[in-house]
Amino acid sequence: MALFKTRKRSSSPSYVSTLTIVVFIALCVFGVWMLSSKSVVPPQTHSDEDIATRTSIDTSATNDELSASHGMAEKIAETRKDSSSSVFGDNPGQLPDDAIKSDEKHSNMESQNQHIMASMDAQLSEESSLTQKEQASVIHEAGADSDVKITEPEKAQQTVTTASNNIKKDEEIAAAAVEQEVQSIGKQQDVQGFDTKPAEEDINKEQLREDKGAVEANPKADVLQQDPEAALKGTSSEQVSEKIENQKVDVVEVTQKPKAEKKGRKSKKQWSTQAAQSQKENKRQQVESNSEEKLEDHEWYLCNVTANEDYIPCLDNEKAVKQLRTTRHYEHRERHCPKDPPTCLVPLPKGYRTPIEWPNSRDKIWYHNVPHKLLAEVKGHQNWVKVTGEFLTFPGGGTQFIHGALHYIDFLQQAQPSIGWGKHTRVILDVGCGVGSFGGFLFERDVITMSFAPKDEHEAQVQFALERGIPAISAVMGSQRLPFPSLVFDAIHCARCRVPWHVDGGMLLLELNRLLRPGGLFIWCATPVYQKLEEDVEIWKEMTTLTKSICWELVTINKDELNQVGAAIYRKPTSNECYNQRAQSEPPLCKDDDDPNAAWYVPLQACLHRVPVDKTERGAKWPEAWPRRLNKPPYWLNNSQTGIYGKPPAQDFAADTNRWKNVVEELSNIGITWTDVRNVMDMRSIYGGFAAALKDLPVWVFNVVTVDTPDTLPVIYERGLFGIYHDWCESFSTYPRSYDLLHADSLFSKLKDRCKLTAVMAEVDRIIRPGGKLIVRDEPSTLSEVRTLLNSLHWEILHDKIQEGVLCAKRGKWRPTAIAVS
């Protein structure tokens, strides 16, 4: 009995314990079922468009994105305080059924996220101020459209180990609550979509390893921890997904639409913009598209344009000209560059021959090189140009100096001895230059002339000048400033240039006033000076009123008895005293914030710029006499500033001069024969040192200062040299086959980020003559691309020292047979 009673007592607790366990298990199963049923919601369906807009894992995560992730973490933390549920990075409501796993899985990831967020907080406290300067867009409040993508932090302070299988119930509850809260936030923000595929693959891979009973160690975890950027280089999105899975890091980043589309108030955190990301990707693709392999496959075509052999893309843009509302100010003669620079090639004239060498070219050129007879027919009696057998000959005359330019030049010197050709007066602007005879003969007086005329009914006048070996560009006095800095020309000349100086408030004459040095001369040789026709008399009255109102002094009026013409010579004032004493402020003084040196696509205004009076300002003093001014740093260079090469400007100037001192010998050693060279262009000039080194050769150098580099063009003019502003992503305002030698120092590598290298090389091919040379100094990778394009153009490589940074090539006469589609 005692034994029975004893056994009965011992079995009762066992029975109760067993029953308790069964009930407990049932409750647990029921609880798990309830939690699972609450956490699983029907998956949202997404259209193809939604799926297409989902962002993938960013394999090049930046500090911006890390900061963005930190911002999301802070927002989650704030939400937890205001809500009864927790937040988790992945919203199950946005995932497909097969991407949703058990609460145990979510609790694992929640624990891991907390660990990562803690490490990021410590790191971002030092980095946030830096990365916020590079970020552009912000997170919207509830109701704003957003895109969500999963990203990997760029820096992880430690690897996340595999979660334990023994998960506490409170972690399960927290995970479920996190899911519910993110689902709620996702609905409030109207999230466009998640990139669920990587997450789905991660979870499936983890589940597969768990099913096998073992989780493999990640051999790259330590590498990722020590150098996450290096570990991610060259990896695909699938590989990154796997690394993220191994690291157990899931961070949600929200990117916004462009600012123009944003609504609602801004948060404190800013995010990387689509524009910034797209710009980076476009640059990457551009570099890839310019790879040697693809450049070798580039197929060239002949330009399909009505200008044919004389095509100047920015001046022959017929489509743009037809859309002009007015041509009152000669807008149709100004630059209208195509949106996409052409990559076609200009054909050669039939019968083209190697140009005649200087100085013989000043007097005659091959007719078939510039096969135009109109000027010979219209201006032949004025001794502009004549057709003589297979040559075009130039007697040296012009409309106002039919008996030759040399006599006319001497006449002007006698009329105003202070001109001092080649000493006091070194750099001249010739407006409406005709065929360039005035500038061509001034070389004998040690004067260089910037000549220009429009591409108009006076067929090929500028092209004649260039073929003769005389500096000239195609331009017009129209509605925009000329591409030169202020206060740089010693004198400006106009011989029957047919410019209506007195109209529109004297706007065009005021542009010359901007360009002319204080104390410089304006030489006007035109019929109103010496004829008494009613129209001429009226124009003279208007010009007299205008020149007085801008304080130009009429220093002399003289008549040339041989040519039966007269010239009026005016001097620009050297102080502002006259401006302040005018009875009427017409034309008005320009506003103080009007920059007279701004000249790239700047509209003209009828206002008067003040004269610099501070003796340290540029233009307050006349330059040294030529040739002393060539190698002497300008007095106005401020030594307290830093020059282009990092030294004080005066030292920079000297260093640039010394750098190019031996350039003649150097270029002779790489295949340049100077007897074949007359027209030279330095495509990216700094202080003009390259041109200064060629001073003793019978060449002229056109210095180009690119518009995206420091404005050193005034220094070049101060030296007694000349040049122009230009952007090589556009066509240059010159005829095809203009130059014998092009020199490009560190130009092409700087252009590749802004424009297609193929278009730039097509422009180089356009403006250089067959037989002309191109010298490129640049980084090896760029030189390699240039060489590839030159080979495709059938140029001859004369000097190929790419690793030394120098390449020299010669253009031939090859032209493609196929014509581009118009």
GICORHU-V448418 format. One record per residue. N is the residue number from 0. SS is DSSP state (A for helix, B for strand, O for the rest). OMEGA is omega in radians with two decimals (999 if undefined). NEAR is the number of other C-alpha atoms within 12 Angstrom. Layout:
n:ss:omega:near
N:SS:OMEGA:NEAR
N:SS:OMEGA:NEAR
This chain:
n:ss:omega:near
0:O:3.12:7
1:A:3.13:8
2:A:3.14:9
3:A:3.14:10
4:A:3.14:11
5:A:3.12:12
6:A:-3.13:13
7:A:3.13:14
8:A:-3.10:14
9:A:-3.11:14
10:A:-3.12:14
11:A:3.07:14
12:A:3.13:14
13:A:3.13:14
14:A:3.13:14
15:A:3.13:15
16:A:3.12:14
17:A:-3.14:14
18:A:3.13:14
19:A:-3.14:14
20:A:-3.13:14
21:A:3.14:14
22:A:-3.14:15
23:A:3.13:15
24:A:3.13:14
25:A:3.11:14
26:A:3.13:15
27:A:3.12:16
28:A:3.13:14
29:A:3.13:14
30:A:3.12:19
31:A:3.12:21
32:A:3.13:16
33:A:3.14:16
34:A:3.14:26
35:A:-3.12:27
36:A:3.13:18
37:A:-3.07:21
38:A:-3.11:32
39:O:3.08:28
40:O:-3.14:21
41:O:3.13:17
42:O:3.08:20
43:O:3.08:23
44:O:-3.14:17
45:O:3.06:20
46:O:3.08:12
47:A:-3.13:11
48:A:3.11:11
49:A:-3.12:20
50:A:-3.11:22
51:A:-3.07:15
52:A:3.12:21
53:O:-3.12:28
54:O:-3.13:29
55:O:3.14:30
56:O:-3.12:35
57:O:-3.09:35
58:O:3.13:31
59:O:-3.08:29
60:O:-3.08:33
61:O:3.07:27
62:A:3.08:33
63:A:-3.10:40
64:A:3.10:43
65:A:3.08:43
66:A:3.11:45
67:A:3.13:47
68:A:3.10:43
69:A:3.10:39
70:A:3.11:33
71:A:-3.14:35
72:A:3.11:34
73:A:3.14:24
74:A:3.10:29
75:A:-3.12:29
76:A:3.10:24
77:A:-3.11:16
78:A:-3.13:21
79:A:-3.12:22
80:A:-3.05:14
81:A:-3.06:13
82:O:3.13:18
83:O:-3.13:15
84:O:-3.11:25
85:O:-3.09:33
86:O:3.05:40
87:O:-3.00:41
88:O:-3.09:44
89:O:3.13:43
90:O:-3.10:42
91:A:-3.13:43
92:A:-3.13:33
93:A:-3.06:39
94:O:3.04:29
95:O:-3.06:25
96:A:-3.03:19
97:A:3.09:21
98:A:-3.08:30
99:O:-3.10:33
100:O:-3.04:30
101:O:3.11:29
102:A:-3.14:36
103:A:3.12:29
104:A:-3.12:32
105:A:3.13:37
106:A:3.04:35
107:A:-3.07:36
108:A:3.09:45
109:A:3.12:35
110:A:-3.14:32
111:A:3.12:33
112:A:3.11:38
113:A:3.14:28
114:A:-3.14:25
115:A:-3.13:33
116:A:3.12:36
117:A:3.14:21
118:A:3.13:24
119:A:-3.14:35
120:A:-3.12:26
121:A:-3.09:18
122:A:-3.07:22
123:A:3.11:31
124:A:3.12:18
125:A:-2.98:14
126:A:-2.97:23
127:A:-3.11:28
128:A:3.13:17
129:A:-3.04:15
130:A:-3.13:24
131:A:3.11:29
132:A:-3.08:17
133:A:-3.10:23
134:O:-2.99:30
135:O:-3.06:27
136:B:-3.04:33
137:B:3.11:36
138:O:3.07:38
139:O:2.96:33
140:O:-3.11:25
141:O:3.13:20
142:O:3.14:19
143:O:3.08:29
144:O:3.13:28
145:B:3.04:37
146:B:-3.12:32
147:B:3.04:38
148:B:3.12:36
149:B:-3.13:39
150:B:3.10:41
151:O:3.11:46
152:O:-3.08:45
153:O:-3.14:37
154:O:3.06:38
155:O:-3.03:36
156:O:3.10:27
157:O:3.11:25
158:O:3.14:30
159:O:-3.07:33
160:O:3.14:24
161:O:-3.06:25
162:O:3.11:24
163:O:3.13:17
164:O:-3.14:14
165:O:-3.09:14
166:O:-3.13:22
167:O:-3.09:17
168:A:-3.14:18
169:A:3.07:15
170:A:3.10:23
171:A:-3.13:29
172:A:3.14:29
173:A:-3.14:31
174:A:3.13:40
175:A:3.12:40
176:A:3.10:31
177:A:-3.14:36
178:A:-3.11:40
179:A:-3.10:36
180:A:3.12:32
181:A:3.08:35
182:A:3.14:33
183:A:3.13:28
184:A:3.14:32
185:A:3.12:36
186:A:-3.13:23
187:A:-3.08:18
188:A:3.13:23
189:O:-3.08:23
190:B:-3.07:36
191:O:-3.13:33
192:O:3.08:40
193:O:2.95:41
194:O:-2.96:35
195:A:-3.05:34
196:A:3.10:27
197:A:3.14:34
198:A:3.13:42
199:A:3.12:26
200:A:-3.14:25
201:A:-3.07:32
202:A:3.12:30
203:A:3.12:22
204:A:3.12:24
205:A:-3.13:31
206:A:3.14:23
207:A:3.13:15
208:A:3.12:18
209:A:3.12:18
210:A:3.13:11
211:A:3.09:11
212:O:3.13:11
213:O:3.05:14
214:O:-3.09:20
215:O:3.09:18
216:O:3.12:18
217:O:-3.09:21
218:O:-3.10:14
219:O:-3.08:23
220:A:-3.12:27
221:A:3.12:22
222:A:-3.14:22
223:A:3.14:29
224:A:-3.07:26
225:A:-3.09:18
226:O:-3.07:19
227:A:-3.13:31
228:A:3.13:23
229:A:-3.11:19
230:A:-3.08:28
231:A:-3.09:33
232:O:3.06:19
233:O:-3.12:13
234:O:3.10:19
235:O:-3.13:18
236:A:3.11:27
237:A:3.13:22
238:A:3.11:23
239:A:3.11:38
240:A:-3.13:34
241:A:3.12:32
242:A:3.12:39
243:A:3.14:43
244:A:3.14:38
245:A:3.12:34
246:A:-3.09:39
247:O:3.14:39
248:O:3.05:42
249:O:-3.13:42
250:B:-3.14:42
251:B:3.07:43
252:B:-3.14:40
253:B:3.07:45
254:B:-3.03:44
255:O:3.03:35
256:O:3.11:26
257:O:-3.02:25
258:A:-3.09:24
259:A:-3.09:10
260:A:-3.02:14
261:O:3.05:20
262:O:-3.14:20
263:O:-3.07:16
264:O:-3.07:15
265:O:3.00:19
266:O:-3.11:19
267:O:-3.09:21
268:O:3.10:34
269:B:-2.99:33
270:B:3.12:41
271:O:-3.10:36
272:O:3.05:28
273:A:-3.14:24
274:A:-3.14:19
275:A:-3.14:19
276:A:-3.13:25
277:A:3.12:15
278:A:3.12:16
279:A:-3.14:17
280:A:3.11:17
281:A:3.09:19
282:A:3.13:20
283:A:3.14:16
284:A:3.13:16
285:A:3.08:23
286:A:3.13:26
287:A:-3.12:18
288:A:3.13:23
289:O:3.14:30
290:O:-3.05:27
291:A:-3.08:25
292:A:-3.11:16
293:A:3.11:18
294:A:3.13:29
295:A:-3.10:23
296:O:-3.10:17
297:O:-3.12:26
298:O:-3.08:24
299:O:3.11:33
300:O:3.00:25
301:B:3.14:29
302:O:3.13:32
303:O:-3.07:24
304:O:-3.11:25
305:O:3.14:17
306:O:3.08:23
307:A:-3.02:23
308:A:-3.08:32
309:A:-2.99:37
310:O:2.99:36
311:O:-2.97:44
312:O:-3.08:44
313:O:3.11:35
314:O:-3.13:34
315:O:3.13:35
316:O:-3.03:28
317:A:-3.13:23
318:A:-3.14:19
319:A:-3.12:21
320:A:-3.14:22
321:A:-3.11:15
322:O:3.13:13
323:O:3.14:18
324:O:-3.12:12
325:O:3.05:14
326:O:-3.06:15
327:O:-3.14:16
328:O:3.09:23
329:O:3.12:25
330:A:-3.10:25
331:A:3.09:32
332:A:-3.11:34
333:O:-3.10:37
334:O:3.02:37
335:O:-3.00:29
336:O:3.06:28
337:O:3.13:22
338:O:3.06:16
339:O:-3.13:20
340:O:-3.08:30
341:O:3.07:39
342:O:3.11:35
343:O:-3.11:37
344:B:-3.12:42
345:O:3.14:41
346:O:3.07:36
347:O:3.01:33
348:O:3.11:26
349:O:3.13:15
350:O:-3.11:16
351:O:-3.12:24
352:O:3.08:25
353:O:-3.08:26
354:O:3.08:38
355:O:-3.08:28
356:O:3.03:27
357:O:0.15:28
358:O:-3.13:25
359:A:-3.11:21
360:A:3.11:32
361:A:-3.06:38
362:O:-3.14:35
363:B:3.08:35
364:B:3.07:37
365:B:-3.13:33
366:A:-3.05:32
367:A:3.07:24
368:A:3.06:35
369:A:-2.97:39
370:O:3.14:29
371:O:-3.08:28
372:O:-3.00:25
373:A:-3.12:21
374:A:3.10:33
375:A:-3.14:30
376:A:-3.05:18
377:A:-3.03:19
378:A:-3.10:26
379:A:-3.12:25
380:A:3.09:20
381:A:3.06:27
382:O:3.00:30
383:O:-3.04:41
384:O:3.10:43
385:B:3.05:32
386:B:-3.12:29
387:B:-3.10:18
388:O:-3.13:12
389:O:-3.14:18
390:B:2.83:28
391:B:-3.09:36
392:B:-3.05:34
393:O:-3.12:43
394:O:3.11:33
395:O:-3.11:37
396:O:3.09:37
397:O:-3.10:41
398:O:-3.11:37
399:O:3.12:42
400:O:-3.07:37
401:O:3.12:29
402:O:3.01:27
403:O:-3.09:29
404:A:-3.09:35
405:A:3.09:25
406:A:-3.14:25
407:A:3.12:37
408:A:3.11:38
409:A:3.09:23
410:A:3.14:31
411:A:3.12:37
412:A:3.13:27
413:A:3.13:21
414:A:-3.13:24
415:O:-3.07:26
416:A:-3.13:19
417:A:3.10:23
418:A:3.08:34
419:O:-3.12:26
420:B:3.04:31
421:O:3.08:29
422:O:3.10:25
423:O:-3.14:30
424:B:-3.07:42
425:O:-3.05:43
426:B:-3.06:47
427:B:2.98:46
428:B:3.14:44
429:B:-3.08:43
430:B:-3.13:42
431:O:-2.87:40
432:O:-3.04:47
433:O:-3.14:49
434:O:2.99:53
435:O:-3.07:47
436:A:3.12:51
437:A:3.12:49
438:A:-3.12:47
439:A:-3.13:46
440:A:3.06:35
441:A:3.06:36
442:A:3.13:31
443:A:3.11:22
444:A:-3.14:26
445:O:3.12:28
446:O:3.04:37
447:B:-3.01:42
448:B:3.00:44
449:B:-3.09:48
450:B:3.05:43
451:B:3.08:41
452:B:-3.13:40
453:O:2.98:39
454:O:-3.02:36
455:O:-3.08:24
456:O:3.01:15
457:O:-2.90:26
458:O:2.94:29
459:O:-3.11:39
460:A:3.10:43
461:A:3.11:43
462:A:3.04:44
463:A:-3.12:54
464:A:-3.12:47
465:A:3.12:48
466:A:3.11:49
467:A:-3.09:44
468:O:-3.10:41
469:O:-3.12:47
470:O:3.10:51
471:O:3.02:49
472:B:3.06:43
473:B:-3.14:46
474:O:-3.09:40
475:O:2.97:35
476:O:-3.03:37
477:O:-3.07:33
478:O:-3.08:28
479:B:3.09:29
480:O:3.03:35
481:O:-3.00:41
482:O:3.11:41
483:O:3.07:40
484:O:-3.13:38
485:O:2.95:37
486:O:-3.05:43
487:O:-3.08:45
488:B:3.13:44
489:B:3.11:50
490:B:3.08:41
491:B:-3.03:44
492:B:3.08:38
493:B:3.12:38
494:B:-3.14:41
495:O:-3.04:28
496:O:3.04:28
497:O:3.08:25
498:O:-3.14:30
499:O:-3.03:27
500:O:-2.97:34
501:O:-3.06:26
502:O:3.09:21
503:A:3.11:22
504:A:3.14:27
505:A:-3.03:31
506:A:-3.09:33
507:A:3.09:35
508:A:3.08:40
509:A:3.03:41
510:A:3.05:39
511:A:3.09:49
512:A:3.09:45
513:A:-3.03:42
514:A:-3.01:40
515:B:3.08:40
516:B:2.96:41
517:B:-3.05:38
518:B:3.12:36
519:B:-3.04:42
520:B:2.96:44
521:B:-3.08:43
522:B:-3.06:43
523:B:3.12:41
524:B:-3.04:42
525:O:-3.06:36
526:A:3.11:29
527:A:-3.13:30
528:A:-2.98:35
529:A:3.12:26
530:O:-3.06:20
531:O:3.05:15
532:O:-3.05:13
533:A:-3.14:12
534:A:-3.13:14
535:A:3.13:19
536:A:-3.13:18
537:A:3.11:18
538:A:3.13:26
539:A:3.10:27
540:A:3.14:19
541:A:-3.13:24
542:A:3.11:31
543:A:3.11:24
544:A:-3.09:24
545:A:-3.10:34
546:A:3.07:35
547:A:-3.10:27
548:A:3.09:32
549:O:3.00:46
550:O:3.00:36
551:O:3.13:36
552:B:3.05:27
553:B:-3.02:27
554:B:3.13:26
555:B:2.91:26
556:B:-3.12:26
557:B:3.13:27
558:B:3.08:27
559:B:-3.07:27
560:O:-3.12:16
561:O:-3.10:16
562:O:-3.14:24
563:O:3.10:22
564:B:3.09:30
565:B:-3.14:30
566:B:3.02:39
567:B:-3.10:35
568:B:-3.13:37
569:B:3.08:39
570:B:3.08:33
571:O:-3.10:42
572:O:3.13:34
573:O:3.09:29
574:O:-3.14:26
575:O:-3.08:23
576:A:-3.13:15
577:A:-3.13:22
578:A:-3.07:28
579:A:-3.09:19
580:O:-3.13:15
581:O:3.11:17
582:O:3.10:14
583:O:-3.14:16
584:O:3.12:21
585:O:-0.06:26
586:O:-3.09:29
587:O:3.01:24
588:B:3.11:27
589:O:3.12:23
590:O:-3.08:14
591:O:-3.11:12
592:O:3.08:11
593:O:-3.11:20
594:O:-3.11:20
595:O:-3.14:36
596:O:3.09:28
597:O:-2.99:25
598:O:-3.09:27
599:O:-3.08:25
600:O:3.11:22
601:O:-3.13:20
602:B:3.08:24
603:O:3.04:31
604:O:3.14:30
605:O:3.11:32
606:O:-2.99:32
607:B:3.11:39
608:O:3.12:36
609:O:3.10:36
610:O:3.08:36
611:O:-3.11:26
612:O:3.06:17
613:O:-3.04:15
614:O:3.09:16
615:O:-3.13:15
616:O:3.07:18
617:O:3.14:28
618:O:-3.13:38
619:O:3.12:26
620:O:3.07:27
621:O:-3.14:33
622:O:3.03:39
623:O:3.10:24
624:O:3.07:26
625:O:0.13:29
626:O:-3.10:24
627:A:-3.08:19
628:A:-3.05:27
629:A:-3.02:33
630:O:3.12:33
631:O:3.13:29
632:O:3.11:33
633:O:-3.09:35
634:O:-3.03:24
635:O:3.06:25
636:O:-3.07:27
637:O:-3.09:20
638:O:3.08:19
639:O:3.12:13
640:O:3.13:16
641:O:-3.14:17
642:O:-3.08:25
643:O:-3.09:22
644:O:3.04:19
645:O:3.11:16
646:O:2.99:18
647:O:-2.99:19
648:A:-3.12:28
649:A:3.10:28
650:A:3.07:26
651:A:3.13:30
652:A:-3.14:37
653:A:-3.14:26
654:A:3.13:25
655:A:3.11:31
656:A:-3.14:30
657:A:-3.12:19
658:A:-3.04:22
659:O:-3.04:26
660:O:-3.08:23
661:O:-3.03:19
662:A:-3.12:25
663:A:3.13:25
664:A:-3.12:17
665:A:-3.10:22
666:A:3.06:31
667:A:-3.12:20
668:A:-3.12:15
669:O:2.98:25
670:O:3.13:28
671:O:3.04:29
672:O:-2.96:22
673:A:3.07:28
674:A:3.12:20
675:A:-3.00:29
676:O:3.04:37
677:O:-3.11:39
678:B:-3.08:42
679:B:3.04:39
680:B:2.95:40
681:B:-2.95:42
682:O:3.09:41
683:O:-3.11:43
684:O:3.08:42
685:O:3.11:42
686:O:-3.13:49
687:O:-3.11:46
688:A:3.12:40
689:A:3.13:40
690:A:-3.13:44
691:A:-3.13:41
692:A:-3.13:29
693:O:-3.03:32
694:O:-3.03:28
695:O:3.09:15
696:O:3.11:22
697:O:-3.14:23
698:O:2.94:32
699:B:-3.04:42
700:B:3.07:43
701:B:-3.13:44
702:B:3.11:41
703:B:3.02:42
704:B:-3.06:37
705:B:-2.98:34
706:O:-3.13:29
707:O:3.09:19
708:O:3.14:22
709:O:-3.05:20
710:O:3.12:30
711:O:-3.10:36
712:A:3.07:38
713:A:3.09:39
714:A:-3.12:41
715:A:3.10:43
716:A:3.14:50
717:A:3.13:42
718:O:-3.07:40
719:O:3.07:47
720:O:3.11:45
721:O:-3.11:45
722:B:-3.01:48
723:B:3.00:42
724:B:3.09:38
725:B:3.02:32
726:O:-3.05:31
727:O:2.93:36
728:O:3.06:35
729:O:3.10:35
730:O:3.09:37
731:O:-3.08:41
732:O:3.08:40
733:O:3.13:43
734:O:3.00:44
735:O:3.05:40
736:O:-3.06:44
737:O:-2.94:44
738:B:3.11:45
739:B:-3.07:46
740:B:3.02:41
741:B:3.14:46
742:B:-3.09:38
743:B:-3.14:39
744:B:3.11:35
745:O:-3.12:28
746:O:-2.96:36
747:A:3.12:38
748:A:3.12:29
749:A:-3.13:24
750:A:-2.99:32
751:O:-3.14:32
752:O:-3.05:24
753:O:-3.08:24
754:O:-3.10:29
755:O:3.14:34
756:A:3.12:39
757:A:3.11:41
758:A:3.12:34
759:A:-3.14:36
760:A:3.05:44
761:A:3.09:38
762:A:3.07:38
763:A:3.13:50
764:A:-3.11:48
765:A:-2.97:43
766:A:3.13:44
767:B:-3.11:42
768:B:2.95:41
769:B:-3.03:37
770:B:3.12:33
771:B:-3.05:39
772:B:3.02:43
773:B:3.07:45
774:B:-3.11:46
775:B:3.00:43
776:B:-3.06:35
777:O:3.12:30
778:O:-3.03:24
779:A:-3.10:22
780:A:3.11:25
781:A:3.11:32
782:A:3.12:37
783:A:3.11:32
784:A:3.12:35
785:A:3.13:46
786:A:3.11:41
787:A:3.13:32
788:A:3.11:38
789:A:3.08:39
790:A:3.14:27
791:A:3.09:31
792:O:3.12:37
793:O:3.02:23
794:O:3.08:31
795:B:3.11:27
796:B:-3.10:32
797:B:-3.09:27
798:B:-3.01:29
799:B:3.09:27
800:B:-3.01:22
801:A:-3.12:24
802:A:3.07:16
803:A:3.05:16
804:O:-3.12:25
805:B:3.09:32
806:B:3.09:39
807:B:-3.10:37
808:B:-3.09:41
809:B:3.13:36
810:O:3.06:37
811:O:-3.12:28
812:O:-3.10:28
813:O:3.01:25
814:O:3.07:28
815:O:3.14:20
816:O:-3.12:17
817:O:-3.13:16
818:B:-3.13:20
819:O:3.09:19
820:O:-3.07:13
821:O:999:12
